[in-house]
Amino acid sequence: MREILHILTKRDDAVAKAIIEQERNLRDVKIDAIDLTAKDADYDALVKKIFSADAVHVW
């Protein structure tokens, strides 16, 4: 199963949300998103997820 990580850097990005929702419907793909605009953004987890993902998209 492919893993795609989305890193969100802007609040309420409509394009990013639309693409993430479309990708959630794909078969054999795990979608994960980390919101860096959140107060409690976990950068240690982010680094681990970047290296384990097959693809990383930054918005």
C-alpha positions, 0 to 999 in steps of 0.5 A: 500500500502506498502512503501519501503525506500531506503537509498543510502550511495554510489554514483552510486551503480549499485546493489541498482539502479537495485533493486530499478528499479525492485521494482518500477514495483511491484504492491501496493508498493510505493518506495522512495529513499533518497541519503545521498551522496547529499550535501543537504541531508535532515536528518529530512525528512529521520527520518520521512520517516524511521518511516513511511516506512514498510521496509528500505534498506540501501545501 
